Amino acid sequence: ALGEIFLVVLVILIALQINNWNNNKNNQQKELIYITSIIEDIESDIAKSKIILDQLNISIKGLDSLLIELSSERIYTNSNKAYSLWMNYIGFTEFISNDRTLQLLKHSSGFEFITRKEASDVILEYNQNVESYYFQTELISDFLSNPQFFHKVFDVISLEKATHESTPIPLFVEDHTLLNQLYGNRKVWKIGLTGLISDLEIVHESGKRTTNMLREVYNLESD
C-alpha cells in the first residue's frame, strides 16, 4: 500500500513538473513575441524620427534665410518673400510613437512576462523619453495657437489678395514695430525648434540603444 501511495505521489509530482515546464516554455515564447514586437515598433520610431529630424533641421535653415531676408534693404519694398519663408517654416511635423505593443503590455499585465529587469528598464526609459518629447510639443502647439505670434506681424489679408505679378506690398515701411516683432518671433521659434530637435534626438538615440540592448539580452540577430 505504501508503495502504491509513493507511486501515485511520484506520478503527481512528475505531472506537476511537466505542467510547470510547459507553462514556463509558453511564457518564454510570449516574452519573446512581446520583445520582438517592441523592437519592430521602436525601429519604426527610429525611421520616423530620422525623417522628422531632417525636416526640423531644414526649418532651422529656412529661419536663417528669413533672418537674411529681414536684414536686407528689400524688406521695405517687398515683404512677400519674408512672408513665404515664415509660413513655410512656422509649423512642424509631429512625431507619434508606434507604441501599440507597449500599450498592450501596460493594460494587460503583459509586463509580467518580461522577466529580464534590464529589458523592462530600458523599455520604460525609452517610453519616458517619448513622453518628454510629447510634453514639449504640447507646449509649442499652445504657443503656436497665439494669433499674434502666428499671423499678426503680417498684413495677411493684403498678401492673400496679391498675386505674383502685382506690385510688392511694403508692409514694414510705415510700422517698424512689425518688423521688430517678426525678428523676435523668428528668434523665439528657432529656440522652440531647437528644443524639439534636442528632445527628438534623445528619443532617436534612446530607440537605437533600446533595440540593441533587447537584441543582446535575448540573443536576437539584427535584420
C-alpha positions in Angstrom: 0.0 0.0 0.0 2.8 2.4 0.9 4.5 1.6 -2.4 1.3 2.4 -4.3 0.9 5.7 -2.5 4.5 6.6 -3.2 4.0 5.8 -6.9 0.8 7.9 -7.1 2.7 10.9 -5.4 5.6 10.4 -7.8 3.3 10.5 -10.8 1.6 13.6 -9.5 4.9 15.3 -8.9 6.1 14.4 -12.4 2.9 15.7 -13.9 3.2 19.0 -12.0 6.8 19.3 -13.1 5.8 18.8 -16.7 3.0 21.3 -16.4 5.3 23.9 -14.9 7.8 23.2 -17.6 5.1 23.7 -20.3 3.9 26.9 -18.6 7.5 28.3 -18.4 8.1 27.4 -22.0 4.8 29.2 -23.1 5.7 32.2 -21.0 9.1 32.4 -22.6 7.6 32.2 -26.0 5.1 35.0 -25.1 8.0 37.1 -23.7 10.0 36.6 -27.0 6.9 37.6 -29.0 6.5 40.8 -27.0 10.1 41.7 -27.2 10.3 41.1 -31.0 7.2 43.2 -31.4 8.6 46.0 -29.3 11.8 46.0 -31.3 9.8 46.3 -34.5 7.7 49.2 -33.1 10.8 51.1 -31.9 12.6 50.5 -35.2 9.6 52.1 -36.9 10.0 55.1 -34.5 13.7 55.3 -35.3 13.0 55.6 -39.0 10.2 58.2 -38.5 12.2 60.3 -36.1 15.1 60.4 -38.5 12.8 61.8 -41.3 11.3 64.4 -38.9 14.7 65.5 -37.6 15.8 66.1 -41.2 12.7 68.2 -41.7 13.2 70.2 -38.5 16.8 71.0 -39.5 15.6 72.2 -42.9 13.2 74.5 -41.0 16.1 75.9 -39.0 17.9 76.7 -42.2 14.7 78.3 -43.5 14.6 80.6 -40.5 18.2 81.5 -41.1 17.2 82.5 -44.6 14.4 84.6 -43.1 16.9 86.4 -40.9 18.9 87.3 -44.0 15.7 88.5 -45.7 14.7 90.6 -42.8 18.2 92.2 -42.7 18.1 93.2 -46.4 17.0 96.5 -47.9 14.3 94.9 -50.0 12.2 94.0 -46.9 10.8 97.6 -47.0 9.6 97.3 -50.6 8.7 93.6 -50.8 7.6 91.5 -47.8 6.3 88.6 -49.9 9.5 86.5 -49.7 9.7 87.0 -45.9 6.1 86.0 -45.6 6.7 82.9 -47.6 9.7 81.9 -45.6 7.8 82.4 -42.3 4.7 80.5 -43.3 6.8 77.6 -44.8 8.8 77.1 -41.6 6.4 78.1 -38.8 4.9 74.6 -38.3 6.4 71.2 -37.7 5.5 67.5 -38.4 4.8 65.9 -35.0 6.5 62.6 -34.2 4.0 60.0 -32.9 5.5 56.8 -31.4 4.3 53.4 -32.6 3.5 52.2 -29.1 0.9 49.5 -29.8 2.9 46.7 -28.1 3.9 48.9 -25.1 0.3 49.9 -24.5 -0.8 46.3 -24.7 1.8 45.4 -22.1 0.7 48.2 -19.8 -3.0 47.4 -20.0 -3.0 43.6 -20.0 -0.4 42.9 -17.2 1.9 41.9 -20.1 5.0 43.2 -18.2 4.7 40.1 -16.0 6.1 38.1 -19.0 9.2 40.4 -19.2 11.4 38.5 -16.9 14.7 40.4 -17.6 14.8 43.5 -15.5 17.3 45.2 -17.8 14.8 44.7 -20.6 11.9 46.3 -18.8 14.0 49.1 -17.5 15.3 50.1 -21.0 11.8 49.9 -22.5 10.3 52.1 -19.8 13.2 54.6 -20.2 12.5 54.8 -23.9 8.8 55.5 -23.2 9.7 58.2 -20.7 11.8 59.9 -23.4 8.9 59.8 -25.8 6.6 61.3 -23.1 9.1 64.1 -22.5 9.0 64.9 -26.3 5.2 64.9 -26.2 5.2 67.4 -23.4 7.5 69.7 -25.3 5.3 69.5 -28.4 2.2 70.4 -26.4 3.9 73.5 -25.1 4.9 74.6 -28.6 1.5 73.8 -30.0 -0.1 76.0 -27.4 2.4 78.7 -28.2 1.6 78.5 -32.0 -2.1 79.0 -31.3 -1.3 82.6 -30.2 -2.5 84.7 -33.2 -0.1 87.5 -32.5 2.8 85.1 -32.9 1.5 83.3 -35.9 -0.1 85.9 -38.2 -0.3 89.4 -36.8 3.2 90.5 -37.9 2.0 90.3 -41.5 -0.9 92.1 -43.3 -2.1 88.6 -44.2 -5.3 89.8 -46.0 -3.3 92.1 -48.3 -0.8 89.4 -49.1 -3.5 86.9 -49.9 -5.2 89.3 -52.3 -1.9 90.0 -54.0 -0.6 88.0 -57.0 2.9 87.3 -58.0 2.5 89.9 -60.8 1.1 92.6 -58.6 3.1 95.5 -57.1 5.0 94.4 -54.0 3.3 95.3 -50.7 5.6 97.5 -48.4 4.3 96.1 -45.1 7.1 97.4 -42.9 7.5 100.9 -44.4 5.1 102.7 -42.0 5.3 100.5 -39.0 8.8 99.3 -38.0 7.3 97.7 -34.8 6.0 94.9 -37.0 9.5 94.2 -38.4 10.9 94.1 -34.8 8.1 91.8 -33.8 8.9 89.4 -36.7 12.6 89.5 -35.7 11.6 88.5 -32.2 9.2 85.8 -33.3 11.7 84.2 -35.6 14.2 84.0 -32.7 11.6 82.5 -30.4 10.5 80.0 -33.0 14.1 78.9 -33.7 14.6 78.3 -30.0 11.4 76.2 -30.0 12.6 74.2 -33.0 16.0 73.7 -31.4 14.3 72.3 -28.3 12.2 69.9 -30.4 15.3 68.7 -32.2 17.1 68.1 -29.0 14.2 66.1 -27.5 13.6 64.1 -30.6 17.3 63.3 -30.9 17.1 61.9 -27.4 14.2 59.7 -28.5 16.1 58.7 -31.6 19.3 57.6 -29.8 17.3 56.0 -27.0 15.5 53.9 -29.5 18.7 52.7 -31.0 20.1 51.8 -27.6 16.9 50.1 -26.6 16.7 47.8 -29.7 20.4 47.0 -29.4 20.1 46.0 -25.7 17.0 43.9 -26.3 18.7 42.0 -29.1 21.7 41.5 -26.9 19.7 40.3 -23.9 17.6 37.9 -25.9 20.3 36.8 -28.3 18.3 38.1 -31.3 20.0 38.8 -34.6 19.7 42.2 -36.4 17.7 42.3 -39.6 
